[in-house]
Amino acid sequence: MIALDLVSGEGRVINPKAMESDIAKLETLLHERLGVRGPSFEKRLKRAGRRLPRFARRAGARIAKAQFLLKNPRLARLVDQPGTAHSIAILRGHLETINAGERRKSLILGFLGSVVFNLLALAFLIAALLRWQGVI
């Protein structure tokens, strides 16, 4: 097979296969670190939502736009290769810093903390009600 290299408007050569492999790596990182699944990178990014900081969401949106443009050889010339590579590096850097085990542990501890707080608040309200009724 012949590798299809496209020339961008600035004269830079764009290799869609390399960019698609980078995006595939980001998809696996999204699944491993955040547990996000979906049929495409754009859907996974949308499902990650606010679990990603604003700068990572912006980088992901830029990557999704480049991925859409790369599907059509004529539109692929519009892809900003350095900007997209920078966005890939930003998103990959952030996803690699996420510790999935630590994230799960903090979610469980936060949930248990809210349950304990609610039980204490309920016990206080019941005690206050019994005191008001003169039972205690």
N, C-alpha and C positions, 0 to 999 in steps of 0.2 A: 504494500500500500504506500501511497505517497502521502507524506505529512503535509498538511495544509497549513502554511504560514501566511498570515495576512499582514498587509502593510497599513499602519495607521495613518491618519492625516498628517502627522509630524514626520513620517518616514520611518518610524520604528516598526520592527517586526513583532507581530503579536502571535504567540503560539497558543491557540485555544486549548490544546491538549494539556499543556503544562498548567494553565489557569484552572481547567476543570479538575485536574488532580489536586491542586491546592484547595479548591472548593470542597472536594470530596473529603479531604483531611479535616477541614473545618466542620463538615457535617458529622463526622465521627467524633470530633471533640465535643460538639454540642450534645451528642447523644451520651457520651461517656461522662462528661462533667456536670451537665444539667439535666440529663434524663429526657431530653426533648426528642420526640420522634416526629416524622412527617415524610410525605412523598418527595418533597423538594427542599432545597436550601431555604428558599423564601418562606415556606410554611414552618420549617423548624425555627427560623429566626422569629417569626411572628408568635409562635407558641412559647418561645423563651421570654418574650415580652419584657417585663420590668425586672426580670432576674438579671438582665444585662444592664450595665450603666449606659447613659446616653451616648457617650462617645463610641461604645462598642455597637450599639444599635445603629448609629449613623454609618459606621464602617460596614456593618452588615448590609444596610440598605444600598450602599454604593456597590458592594460585591454582587448583590442580587441583580442590580441594574446591569452591571457588566456581564453577568451570566446570561441575562435575557438578550443583550445585544450580541453576544458571541454565537447565539444560535443561528443568526442570519449572517452570511459572509459579507454582505454589503454594509450592514449595520455594525459589524465587528470593527470596522475602521474607526468608529466613533468612540471606542473604548479608550479611556485614559489609562494606559498601561502602568506608568509609575504610580499614579494615584490609587489604582486598584491594588497594585502590589503593596502599597503602603497600608491600605485598608485591611488587606489580608494579614499583614504583619501585626497590625493593631489588634484585630479580633483574635488571632492565634495567641498573641502574647497574653491577652486577658484570660482566655479560656484555659491556658496552661497554668495560670496561677490559681485557678479554682481547685480546691481539694474536695472531691466528691464525698468522701467519708466525713470530713469535718462539717460540710454543708448539711448532710443528713443528720448528724448528731445535733447540730444547733437547731435544726427544725424540730426534732423530737423534743429537745429540752425546752424550747419555746412553747410548744404545744402543752407539755406537761406543766410548765409554769403557769400558763393561763388557766388550766383546769384546776390546779391547786388554789390559785387566787379566787376563782369563782366559787369553789367549795368553801373557802374561808369567808367570803362575802355572804354566802347563803347561811352559814352557821351563825354569823354575826346578826343577820336579819332575823333569823328564827329566835335567837336569844333575846334580841330587842323586842320582838313581838310577844314572847312569853313574859318578859319583864313588864311590858306595858299592860298585859292582861292580868298581871298579878300572880301568875303561876309560880314564878321564881321569886 
